């Protein structure tokens, strides 16, 4: 599988020297080398005896006048999109299909499942980032067809000591977790006291937080910001509608948000249609100039 690398240049005059350097590297290592150009970007493809080894996309800066009219897009000037895959840890085959995708993903792993540690280890070894998908109390959990509680989850009314202990126990089953996002939690994330206790526990461990925004009443992101926890919020759910066509449309929506705001976070699940849609849609977004990053790259 070829490495896929994106580079953003600060100065367009650097492009010629970079192309010359790539050509020298290709000759030194007996690689075949080709170059194609499109507006604002160049693509360099390397192969060895017919097998692709590297695909490098170099994004060139816009003219000063165009940049002045464009929204801020992060330090590189390239729109950034982070894709989180939730609910990992119960099915190693589904997780393997996600981890095999050849672009950066953030694996959010449920704690205390049979394969939680295995999936976290595999994602980490592959180079993806790992998060704890922290179960929290949903709203109307007893309603027919409503979200059901987990055996262990953060619930409204818990003390700070209880929250800290549950978080510690869950993190112990998800190695390499650098951050946390909520699983369900439409009631929990709307409770200021519970969120204050959680953010204190997260800050003490040097983690970041992503608000999955399972309710419009959430105070989780604001609580993280008040506690000094690096945080961000989900913009798009990819697979509420489970068809590949619908997921591709949501992926395009996330890319539009990233272009407009400079960055966006999308959340999906380890379903066959989601994996197929990402495999089909993400390379097109990258070719169009959207940079895939980890969720940790977008917290502030």
KEKE-3310 file (N, C-alpha, C; in steps of 0.2 Angstrom, whole numbers, plus 5000, padded with zeros to 4 digits):
npx = (5004:5003:5011:5003:5004:5002:5007:5009:5014:5021:5026:5025:5036:5044:5040:5047:5060:5056:5051:5062:5070:5062:5063:5077:5078:5070:5078:5089:5085:5080:5067:5052:5044:5032:5023:5009:4998:4986:4974:4981:4988:5000:5004:5014:5019:5026:5034:5040:5046:5034:5025:5016:5023:5023:5012:5012:5005:5006:5001:4998:5000:4986:4984:4988:4976:4965:4967:4963:4950:4945:4939:4946:4958:4965:4983:4990:4983:4975:4959:4954:4949:4943:4940:4930:4928:4916:4911:4920:4928:4920:4919:4931:4933:4926:4932:4945:4942:4940:4953:4961:4959:4967:4971:4971:4963:4953:4951:4938:4936:4925:4924:4928:4924:4925:4936:4942:4955:4963:4958:4962:4976:4979:4974:4983:4995:4994:4995:4985:4975:4969:4954:4945:4928:4917:4904:4889:4875:4860:4845:4828:4829:4821:4811:4801:4811:4821:4837:4847:4854:4871:4880:4890:4891:4893:4883:4870:4871:4881:4896:4911:4922:4917:4915:4929:4934:4927:4931:4945:4945:4939:4948:4959:4956:4957:4970:4982:4974:4971:4962:4944:4928:4910:4899:4882:4873:4864:4857:4867:4877:4871:4870:4877:4884:4889:4897:4906:4913:4918:4927:4936:4942:4947:4956:4966:4972:4978:4971:4961:4945:4931:4916:4902:4890:4876:4864:4855:4856:4868:4881:4894:4905:4907:4909:4922:4930:4929:4936:4948:4952:4958:4947:4934:4920:4908:4903:4896:4886:4890:4883:4869:4859:4859:4864:4876:4875:4869:4878:4890:4885:4884:4897:4902:4896:4902:4915:4912:4909:4922:4929:4922:4924:4937:4940:4933:4924:4919:4908:4907:4903:4908:4902:4898:4894:4898:4912:4914:4909:4918:4930:4928:4925:4934:4947:4944:4940:4952:4960:4954:4959:4956:4962:4965:4965:4969:4958:4963:4971:4962:4958:4956)
npy = (4994:5011:5025:5040:5056:5073:5090:5107:5121:5137:5146:5149:5149:5139:5127:5122:5119:5109:5099:5096:5090:5079:5072:5069:5061:5050:5045:5041:5030:5022:5023:5024:5039:5052:5067:5077:5091:5102:5115:5125:5114:5101:5084:5071:5055:5040:5025:5007:4996:4995:4994:5005:5017:5029:5043:5060:5075:5091:5106:5122:5139:5151:5166:5183:5191:5182:5175:5184:5185:5173:5162:5160:5146:5138:5134:5130:5134:5125:5117:5107:5090:5080:5063:5053:5037:5029:5018:5006:4991:4980:4971:4963:4961:4971:4982:4980:4982:4996:5001:4997:5007:5018:5031:5045:5042:5043:5032:5028:5020:5009:5006:4991:4981:4965:4966:4978:4983:4976:4981:4995:4994:4989:4999:5010:5004:5004:5018:5026:5038:5036:5036:5036:5031:5036:5030:5038:5044:5042:5051:5049:5035:5024:5024:5016:5009:5019:5025:5014:5011:5009:4996:5001:5018:5036:5045:5057:5066:5059:5059:5069:5061:5048:5050:5052:5039:5030:5035:5032:5018:5015:5020:5011:5000:5004:5006:5018:5029:5046:5055:5059:5055:5057:5043:5041:5050:5061:5066:5066:5075:5087:5091:5102:5101:5087:5088:5097:5090:5079:5086:5090:5078:5074:5084:5083:5072:5075:5074:5077:5083:5078:5084:5075:5079:5075:5080:5095:5103:5102:5105:5102:5105:5119:5117:5110:5120:5130:5123:5123:5112:5105:5105:5101:5101:5090:5091:5084:5070:5055:5043:5042:5039:5024:5021:5020:5030:5040:5042:5046:5059:5065:5065:5074:5085:5087:5091:5103:5110:5111:5118:5130:5134:5131:5120:5104:5091:5075:5061:5044:5026:5009:5002:4992:4999:5012:5011:5007:5019:5029:5024:5026:5040:5048:5048:5056:5069:5072:5073:5085:5094:5094:5091:5077:5074:5071:5070:5076:5086:5096:5102:5115)
npz = (5000:4995:5003:5007:5006:5011:5008:5012:5005:5009:5001:4984:4976:4980:4975:4963:4967:4976:4967:4960:4970:4973:4961:4961:4972:4968:4957:4965:4972:4963:4958:4949:4942:4942:4937:4940:4937:4944:4947:4960:4965:4965:4960:4964:4959:4964:4961:4962:4952:4946:4956:4966:4978:4984:4985:4983:4987:4984:4990:4984:4989:4989:4979:4986:4986:4984:4995:5005:5003:5008:5020:5037:5038:5046:5051:5039:5028:5022:5021:5034:5039:5051:5055:5065:5071:5079:5093:5093:5097:5100:5089:5081:5068:5060:5066:5060:5047:5047:5052:5042:5032:5021:5026:5038:5053:5068:5081:5091:5105:5113:5131:5141:5133:5125:5115:5117:5121:5112:5099:5101:5102:5090:5081:5085:5082:5069:5066:5068:5078:5095:5105:5120:5120:5129:5139:5143:5152:5143:5137:5141:5142:5145:5136:5123:5110:5113:5118:5126:5143:5147:5156:5164:5166:5165:5176:5179:5195:5200:5211:5211:5214:5211:5197:5193:5196:5188:5175:5176:5177:5165:5155:5158:5151:5138:5130:5125:5123:5119:5121:5124:5119:5120:5122:5118:5130:5130:5141:5151:5146:5146:5159:5170:5182:5182:5170:5174:5184:5176:5167:5175:5179:5167:5163:5173:5168:5157:5145:5129:5124:5114:5110:5106:5103:5105:5109:5108:5119:5125:5137:5137:5129:5132:5146:5145:5140:5150:5160:5155:5146:5132:5118:5106:5094:5087:5070:5060:5058:5050:5046:5050:5041:5033:5020:5007:4998:5005:5015:5008:5004:5016:5020:5010:5015:5027:5022:5015:5026:5032:5022:5023:5037:5040:5047:5052:5061:5059:5063:5062:5061:5063:5051:5037:5025:5029:5029:5016:5009:5014:5009:4996:4995:5002:4996:4985:4991:4996:4985:4980:4989:5002:5018:5028:5045:5062:5076:5087:5082:5080:5091:5103)
capx = (5000:5007:5010:4999:5007:5000:5012:5006:5019:5020:5028:5024:5042:5047:5038:5051:5065:5054:5050:5069:5072:5059:5066:5084:5076:5068:5084:5094:5082:5078:5060:5048:5042:5028:5021:5003:4996:4979:4974:4982:4991:5004:5004:5020:5018:5032:5033:5045:5045:5027:5021:5016:5026:5021:5008:5013:5001:5009:4996:5001:4996:4983:4986:4986:4969:4961:4967:4960:4943:4943:4939:4952:4957:4971:4989:4992:4978:4971:4954:4956:4943:4944:4934:4931:4924:4914:4908:4924:4929:4916:4919:4937:4933:4923:4937:4950:4941:4941:4960:4964:4958:4974:4971:4971:4956:4953:4947:4935:4935:4921:4928:4926:4922:4930:4941:4943:4962:4965:4957:4966:4982:4979:4974:4989:5001:4993:4997:4979:4975:4964:4951:4940:4921:4915:4897:4886:4868:4855:4839:4822:4832:4816:4806:4802:4816:4826:4844:4848:4859:4876:4881:4893:4891:4892:4876:4868:4871:4887:4901:4917:4926:4914:4917:4936:4936:4925:4935:4951:4944:4938:4954:4963:4954:4958:4977:4984:4969:4974:4956:4938:4921:4904:4894:4876:4875:4860:4855:4873:4881:4867:4871:4883:4888:4892:4902:4912:4917:4922:4932:4942:4946:4950:4961:4971:4976:4981:4967:4957:4938:4927:4908:4899:4884:4870:4859:4857:4856:4874:4886:4900:4911:4908:4913:4929:4933:4930:4941:4955:4953:4958:4941:4931:4913:4906:4899:4892:4886:4890:4879:4862:4855:4864:4865:4882:4874:4868:4885:4894:4882:4886:4905:4903:4893:4908:4920:4910:4910:4929:4931:4920:4926:4944:4941:4927:4924:4913:4908:4904:4903:4911:4897:4901:4892:4902:4919:4914:4909:4925:4935:4926:4924:4939:4952:4942:4941:4960:4962:4951:4962:4954:4967:4963:4969:4966:4953:4968:4974:4957:4955:4959)
capy = (5000:5017:5030:5046:5062:5080:5095:5113:5126:5143:5151:5145:5148:5133:5121:5120:5116:5103:5094:5094:5086:5073:5068:5066:5055:5044:5042:5038:5024:5018:5023:5028:5046:5056:5073:5080:5097:5105:5122:5125:5108:5096:5077:5067:5048:5036:5017:5003:4990:4995:4995:5012:5017:5036:5048:5066:5080:5098:5112:5129:5145:5156:5173:5187:5194:5177:5173:5189:5184:5167:5161:5157:5139:5134:5137:5128:5137:5119:5114:5101:5086:5074:5058:5049:5031:5027:5011:5001:4987:4974:4967:4964:4961:4977:4987:4979:4985:5003:5002:4996:5012:5021:5039:5046:5041:5043:5027:5029:5013:5008:5002:4985:4976:4959:4967:4985:4984:4973:4986:5001:4992:4988:5006:5013:5001:5006:5025:5030:5040:5032:5039:5033:5032:5036:5029:5043:5043:5045:5054:5044:5028:5018:5024:5011:5011:5024:5023:5010:5012:5004:4993:5006:5024:5042:5047:5063:5065:5056:5063:5070:5055:5043:5051:5051:5032:5027:5037:5029:5011:5014:5021:5006:4995:5007:5009:5024:5034:5053:5060:5056:5058:5054:5038:5043:5056:5067:5068:5068:5081:5093:5092:5106:5098:5081:5089:5100:5084:5075:5090:5090:5072:5074:5089:5080:5066:5078:5072:5081:5081:5080:5084:5072:5083:5070:5084:5103:5106:5100:5110:5098:5109:5125:5115:5109:5127:5133:5120:5123:5106:5106:5103:5103:5098:5086:5095:5080:5063:5052:5037:5041:5035:5019:5019:5022:5037:5045:5043:5051:5065:5068:5067:5080:5091:5089:5094:5110:5114:5112:5123:5136:5136:5129:5113:5101:5084:5070:5055:5038:5020:5003:4998:4991:5005:5018:5009:5008:5026:5032:5022:5029:5047:5052:5050:5062:5075:5074:5076:5091:5099:5093:5087:5072:5075:5067:5074:5080:5091:5101:5104:5121)
capz = (5000:4995:5007:5004:5010:5009:5009:5010:5004:5011:4996:4978:4973:4983:4971:4958:4971:4979:4962:4958:4975:4972:4955:4963:4977:4963:4954:4970:4975:4957:4958:4943:4945:4937:4940:4937:4940:4944:4950:4967:4968:4961:4963:4962:4960:4964:4961:4961:4948:4944:4962:4969:4984:4987:4982:4987:4985:4986:4989:4983:4992:4985:4979:4992:4985:4985:5002:5009:5003:5010:5028:5040:5037:5050:5050:5033:5023:5019:5025:5038:5041:5056:5055:5071:5070:5086:5095:5091:5103:5101:5084:5078:5060:5058:5067:5055:5040:5048:5053:5035:5027:5020:5028:5046:5057:5075:5083:5097:5107:5119:5136:5145:5129:5124:5111:5118:5121:5105:5094:5103:5101:5082:5078:5087:5078:5062:5066:5069:5085:5099:5110:5124:5119:5136:5140:5147:5153:5138:5139:5140:5141:5146:5131:5118:5105:5115:5119:5132:5147:5148:5163:5168:5162:5169:5177:5183:5202:5203:5214:5207:5215:5206:5190:5192:5197:5182:5170:5177:5176:5158:5152:5159:5146:5131:5129:5120:5122:5120:5122:5126:5117:5123:5119:5120:5135:5129:5148:5155:5143:5147:5166:5171:5188:5180:5165:5178:5187:5171:5164:5180:5179:5160:5163:5177:5165:5151:5139:5126:5124:5108:5111:5100:5102:5105:5111:5107:5126:5128:5140:5138:5126:5136:5152:5144:5139:5156:5164:5152:5143:5124:5116:5100:5094:5081:5065:5055:5059:5043:5044:5053:5036:5033:5013:5005:4994:5010:5019:5004:5004:5023:5019:5006:5019:5031:5018:5014:5033:5033:5018:5026:5043:5041:5050:5054:5064:5057:5066:5059:5064:5059:5047:5030:5021:5030:5027:5008:5007:5016:5004:4989:4995:5005:4991:4981:4995:4997:4978:4980:4993:5010:5022:5033:5051:5068:5080:5092:5078:5079:5098:5105)
cpx = (5004:5006:5007:5001:5004:5005:5009:5012:5017:5021:5028:5031:5046:5046:5043:5057:5063:5053:5057:5071:5069:5062:5073:5083:5074:5074:5088:5091:5078:5070:5057:5045:5038:5025:5015:5002:4989:4979:4975:4986:4995:5004:5010:5019:5025:5030:5039:5043:5037:5022:5021:5019:5024:5017:5009:5009:5004:5004:5000:4997:4992:4986:4984:4978:4964:4961:4963:4953:4940:4943:4945:4952:4963:4977:4992:4988:4974:4966:4955:4949:4946:4938:4935:4926:4923:4913:4913:4925:4925:4917:4926:4938:4931:4929:4943:4949:4942:4949:4963:4964:4965:4974:4970:4964:4958:4948:4945:4932:4930:4925:4925:4923:4927:4936:4944:4951:4965:4964:4961:4973:4983:4979:4980:4995:5000:4995:4991:4979:4969:4961:4946:4933:4918:4907:4894:4878:4864:4849:4833:4824:4826:4811:4807:4806:4821:4832:4844:4854:4865:4877:4885:4894:4891:4885:4875:4868:4877:4892:4907:4922:4923:4916:4924:4937:4933:4929:4942:4950:4943:4944:4959:4962:4955:4965:4978:4979:4971:4968:4950:4932:4916:4900:4887:4877:4870:4858:4862:4876:4877:4867:4877:4887:4892:4898:4908:4916:4921:4928:4938:4946:4950:4957:4967:4975:4979:4978:4964:4950:4935:4919:4905:4892:4878:4864:4860:4858:4863:4878:4893:4906:4912:4911:4920:4933:4934:4935:4948:4957:4953:4951:4939:4924:4912:4902:4894:4892:4885:4885:4872:4858:4861:4866:4872:4881:4873:4874:4889:4891:4884:4893:4906:4901:4899:4914:4918:4911:4917:4931:4928:4923:4934:4945:4934:4928:4918:4914:4904:4905:4905:4906:4900:4900:4896:4909:4919:4914:4915:4930:4934:4927:4930:4945:4950:4942:4948:4962:4960:4954:4960:4959:4964:4968:4966:4962:4958:4971:4969:4955:4959:4956)
cpy = (5006:5022:5036:5052:5069:5085:5102:5118:5133:5148:5147:5144:5142:5127:5118:5116:5109:5097:5092:5089:5079:5069:5065:5060:5049:5041:5038:5031:5020:5017:5027:5034:5049:5062:5075:5086:5099:5111:5122:5119:5105:5089:5074:5060:5044:5029:5014:4997:4989:4995:5002:5012:5024:5040:5054:5071:5087:5103:5118:5134:5149:5163:5177:5189:5188:5175:5178:5188:5178:5167:5158:5149:5135:5137:5136:5131:5131:5117:5108:5097:5081:5069:5053:5043:5028:5020:5005:4997:4980:4969:4968:4965:4968:4982:4986:4982:4993:5005:5001:5002:5016:5029:5039:5046:5041:5038:5028:5023:5013:5004:4996:4980:4970:4961:4975:4986:4981:4979:4992:5000:4992:4995:5010:5011:5004:5014:5029:5033:5036:5037:5034:5035:5031:5036:5034:5042:5046:5048:5049:5037:5022:5019:5019:5013:5016:5021:5019:5011:5007:5002:4998:5013:5030:5044:5053:5061:5061:5061:5064:5063:5049:5044:5050:5043:5028:5029:5033:5021:5010:5015:5015:5000:4998:5010:5014:5029:5041:5057:5056:5059:5054:5049:5040:5050:5062:5070:5071:5074:5087:5095:5096:5103:5092:5083:5093:5095:5080:5079:5090:5084:5071:5078:5086:5074:5069:5076:5078:5079:5083:5079:5081:5075:5079:5074:5092:5106:5104:5106:5107:5102:5115:5123:5113:5115:5130:5130:5120:5116:5107:5102:5105:5099:5095:5091:5090:5073:5060:5047:5036:5037:5030:5017:5023:5029:5042:5047:5048:5058:5069:5070:5073:5086:5092:5092:5101:5114:5115:5117:5130:5139:5134:5122:5110:5094:5081:5064:5050:5032:5014:4999:4997:4996:5011:5017:5010:5015:5030:5030:5025:5037:5051:5053:5056:5069:5077:5076:5083:5096:5099:5089:5083:5073:5071:5072:5079:5086:5097:5104:5111:5123)
cpz = (5000:5001:5004:5009:5007:5012:5007:5010:5006:5006:4989:4974:4975:4979:4966:4961:4974:4973:4960:4964:4975:4966:4957:4968:4973:4960:4959:4972:4969:4957:4951:4946:4940:4941:4936:4941:4940:4948:4957:4969:4963:4964:4960:4964:4960:4964:4960:4958:4947:4950:4965:4976:4988:4983:4986:4984:4988:4985:4989:4986:4987:4984:4985:4992:4986:4992:5007:5009:5006:5018:5030:5040:5041:5047:5043:5027:5020:5023:5028:5040:5046:5056:5061:5070:5078:5087:5093:5098:5104:5095:5080:5071:5058:5060:5062:5049:5041:5048:5046:5030:5027:5021:5035:5048:5064:5077:5090:5100:5113:5125:5138:5140:5127:5120:5111:5117:5115:5100:5095:5101:5093:5079:5080:5083:5071:5061:5067:5077:5089:5104:5114:5122:5125:5136:5145:5147:5147:5141:5137:5138:5142:5141:5126:5112:5107:5116:5126:5136:5146:5155:5167:5163:5167:5169:5181:5190:5205:5206:5209:5208:5211:5199:5188:5192:5191:5176:5170:5175:5168:5154:5152:5154:5139:5131:5124:5119:5124:5122:5123:5122:5120:5119:5122:5124:5134:5136:5151:5153:5144:5155:5168:5177:5186:5175:5169:5181:5182:5168:5169:5180:5172:5160:5167:5174:5158:5144:5136:5126:5117:5110:5105:5099:5100:5107:5110:5114:5129:5131:5140:5135:5130:5143:5151:5143:5145:5160:5161:5148:5135:5122:5109:5099:5087:5076:5062:5058:5052:5042:5048:5048:5033:5025:5011:5002:5000:5014:5015:5004:5011:5023:5015:5010:5024:5028:5017:5021:5034:5029:5021:5032:5045:5043:5051:5057:5062:5061:5063:5063:5060:5055:5040:5025:5022:5028:5019:5006:5009:5011:4997:4990:4997:5000:4986:4984:4995:4990:4977:4985:5000:5013:5028:5039:5057:5072:5085:5088:5078:5086:5099:5112)
residu = (UNK:UNK:UNK:UNK:UNK:UNK:UNK:UNK:UNK:UNK:UNK:UNK:UNK:UNK:UNK:UNK:UNK:UNK:UNK:UNK:UNK:UNK:UNK:UNK:UNK:UNK:UNK:UNK:UNK:UNK:UNK:UNK:UNK:UNK:UNK:UNK:UNK:UNK:UNK:UNK:UNK:UNK:UNK:UNK:UNK:UNK:UNK:UNK:UNK:UNK:UNK:UNK:UNK:UNK:UNK:UNK:UNK:UNK:UNK:UNK:UNK:UNK:UNK:UNK:UNK:UNK:UNK:UNK:UNK:UNK:UNK:UNK:UNK:UNK:UNK:UNK:UNK:UNK:UNK:UNK:UNK:UNK:UNK:UNK:UNK:UNK:UNK:UNK:UNK:UNK:UNK:UNK:UNK:UNK:UNK:UNK:UNK:UNK:UNK:UNK:UNK:UNK:UNK:UNK:UNK:UNK:UNK:UNK:UNK:UNK:UNK:UNK:UNK:UNK:UNK:UNK:UNK:UNK:UNK:UNK:UNK:UNK:UNK:UNK:UNK:UNK:UNK:UNK:UNK:UNK:UNK:UNK:UNK:UNK:UNK:UNK:UNK:UNK:UNK:UNK:UNK:UNK:UNK:UNK:UNK:UNK:UNK:UNK:UNK:UNK:UNK:UNK:UNK:UNK:UNK:UNK:UNK:UNK:UNK:UNK:UNK:UNK:UNK:UNK:UNK:UNK:UNK:UNK:UNK:UNK:UNK:UNK:UNK:UNK:UNK:UNK:UNK:UNK:UNK:UNK:UNK:UNK:UNK:UNK:UNK:UNK:UNK:UNK:UNK:UNK:UNK:UNK:UNK:UNK:UNK:UNK:UNK:UNK:UNK:UNK:UNK:UNK:UNK:UNK:UNK:UNK:UNK:UNK:UNK:UNK:UNK:UNK:UNK:UNK:UNK:UNK:UNK:UNK:UNK:UNK:UNK:UNK:UNK:UNK:UNK:UNK:UNK:UNK:UNK:UNK:UNK:UNK:UNK:UNK:UNK:UNK:UNK:UNK:UNK:UNK:UNK:UNK:UNK:UNK:UNK:UNK:UNK:UNK:UNK:UNK:UNK:UNK:UNK:UNK:UNK:UNK:UNK:UNK:UNK:UNK:UNK:UNK:UNK:UNK:UNK:UNK:UNK:UNK:UNK:UNK:UNK:UNK:UNK:UNK:UNK:UNK:UNK:UNK:UNK:UNK:UNK:UNK:UNK:UNK:UNK:UNK:UNK:UNK:UNK:UNK:UNK:UNK:UNK:UNK:UNK:UNK:UNK:UNK:UNK:UNK)
# end
